[in-house]
């Protein structure tokens, strides 16, 4: 059985767009490069050919990966219930005098620099089910961090 891929609607759209570009543009470009390299003759010493074939293998692998992710996508519903943190929630957290804001997303969309953390990360996993006002301790390799849930959107 294939593992479900948790995605927001935007995340699914981005994957579909990347897949479209790879299939409709990049695939054609790489085939043209391979044909051009073949036209130059001896393939055993043709670096352009070897590089193009390597890139083709990468692109085909990425297409398969994206098709699998899109096929197994499970859209994260925007949670109307803001009582507890769940996947799709945006939470404001107080930690050591500062406030941080994170959106809990599936692992494929995680981008901590953009404030999107995975539901499978140490912090994300610890926050799931937490309520406003609750303090959550998260054990990380750097030590124990404590977060207080300020708001859930």
Protein Blocks (a to p, Z undefined) as FASTA:
>chain_A
ZZdddddfklmmmmmmmmmmmmmmmmmmmmmmmmmmmmnopfklmmklmmmmmmmmmmmm
mmmmmmmmmmmpccddddfblkbccehiacdddeehiacddddddfklgcfknopacfkb
mklmmmgopaehiacddddfkbccddddfbdZZ
